[in-house]
Amino acid sequence: MTGPVQVDSDTVRRANLREFLVARRAQITPEEAGLAPGGRRRTPGLRREEVAVLAGVGSSWYQWLEQGRDITVSSHVLDAIGRVLKLNEAETRHLYALAGLNPPPLGSICPRDAGRVDEALVRLVDAWLPNPGHIVDCYWNMVVANRSAQLALHLADPGVNCLHQYFLDDIYRESVANWEELAPDVVAAYRSEMTANPGNEGFREVVETLISQSPEFAALWERQDVAHNGARTKILSSPVGALHFESVILAVPNRADLRVVLHNPQAGTDTAVKLERLLAQDERRGGLRLVAG
């Protein structure tokens, strides 16, 4: 009796790649890709030649890729194809794996245009009260802030870039007692996120604006430091006294364009009591509503 037939894993992978690309190409209309509708098509979706042109690759090369041939593929080309086919992060990582490349780090694929935040995430940061909680997009533009974050962190306007605020907002800077200690790590973390999204001009626009307006940021950026976004200890001044927080930044698995930032009162401090007092004072003045972009 003969055993099961052994199939080469690369052959299976390239066959799966072919099926995936054909299926995704069929789901994108010319209008969605920014092309004129044209006449009747024998098959739905984009033609191979159209995907190749929109992705900036040769038609023959893309045909070979879709046929599952053993060809060299780069991450730059896969990203371009992913944008044409409007792949989300999970689909882009799947495309990398099928093409035989290591997928990008989870949560590192950032779209150029962030969409609206899910209502479940809005409820999450609102439920985090009385502690500060807010949500930023991949460029660190503020999207949602609960009332405690508005009061304690001076976050009130959706769309304000938190990195710009850190270096250009004098009121915010004066409120952070350990500003100089945190500044290098903040810049290093932004460089790390920018590096994970090569070719995304949104990051470069944020950096170039700061370089032109903040000599301190320019000097820190020149150091080429890189660090992951981790837990940080912040000391903030407020009308009720100093507030000591531990902040944690969380990625949203199905929304690579969003980060949830949660602040907890530091153990051994009276920050929790002061937060309640700060919110009570604001409630007597009429309060602020949760803001969302």
Long-range contacts (C-beta under 8 A, 24 or more apart in sequence): 10-70, 10-100, 13-97, 13-98, 13-100, 14-68, 14-69, 14-70, 14-98, 15-68, 16-98, 17-65, 17-66, 17-68, 17-95, 17-98, 17-99, 18-66, 18-67, 18-68, 20-94, 20-95, 20-98, 21-65, 21-66, 21-81, 21-85, 21-95, 22-66, 24-85, 24-87, 24-91, 25-51, 25-66, 25-85, 27-85, 28-84, 28-85, 28-86, 32-86, 33-84, 46-84, 51-81, 51-84, 51-85, 54-84, 55-80, 55-81, 55-83, 55-84, 56-80, 57-81, 65-99, 73-99, 73-100, 73-101, 75-101, 75-104, 76-198, 76-199, 79-199, 88-254, 89-254, 89-256, 90-254, 104-196, 105-196, 106-251, 106-253, 107-251, 107-252, 107-253, 107-256, 108-193, 108-196, 108-197, 108-256, 109-197, 109-256, 110-138, 110-139, 110-193, 110-196, 110-197, 110-200, 110-202, 110-256, 110-257, 111-138, 111-256, 111-257, 112-200, 112-201, 112-202, 114-138, 114-141, 114-143, 114-257, 114-258, 115-257, 116-293, 117-143, 117-144, 117-255, 117-258, 117-292, 117-293, 118-255, 121-252, 121-255, 121-258, 121-260, 122-290, 122-292, 124-260, 125-149, 125-260, 125-262, 125-290, 126-290, 128-262, 129-279, 130-272, 130-275, 130-276, 130-279, 131-262, 131-263, 131-264, 131-265, 131-275, 132-245, 132-262, 132-263, 132-275, 133-260, 133-261, 133-262, 133-263, 134-260, 134-261, 135-258, 135-259, 135-260, 135-261, 136-162, 136-258, 136-259, 136-261, 137-257, 137-258, 137-259, 138-193, 138-197, 138-202, 138-256, 138-257, 138-258, 138-259, 139-202, 139-203, 139-206, 140-190, 140-206, 140-259, 141-293, 142-293, 143-258, 143-292, 143-293, 144-290, 144-291, 144-292, 144-293, 145-290, 145-291, 146-290, 147-279, 147-282, 147-287, 147-288, 147-289, 147-290, 148-275, 148-278, 148-279, 149-263, 150-288, 150-291, 151-238, 151-278, 151-279, 151-282, 151-288, 152-236, 152-238, 152-243, 152-245, 152-263, 152-275, 152-278, 153-236, 153-263, 155-291, 156-288, 156-291, 157-291, 158-291, 158-292, 158-293, 159-293, 161-206, 163-190, 163-206, 163-210, 164-206, 164-209, 164-210, 167-210, 167-213, 167-214, 167-216, 167-217, 168-210, 168-213, 168-214, 174-237, 175-236, 175-237, 175-238, 176-234, 176-235, 176-236, 177-235, 177-236, 177-237, 177-242, 178-233, 178-234, 178-235, 182-232, 182-234, 183-216, 183-220, 184-220, 184-223, 184-225, 185-227, 185-232, 187-217, 187-220, 187-221, 187-223, 187-225, 188-225, 188-226, 188-227, 189-227, 189-228, 189-229, 191-221, 191-224, 191-225, 191-226, 192-226, 192-227, 192-228, 192-229, 193-229, 195-226, 229-259, 233-266, 234-263, 238-274, 238-278, 239-278, 239-281, 240-274, 240-277, 240-278, 240-281, 241-270, 241-274, 243-271, 243-274, 243-275, 244-269, 244-271, 245-271
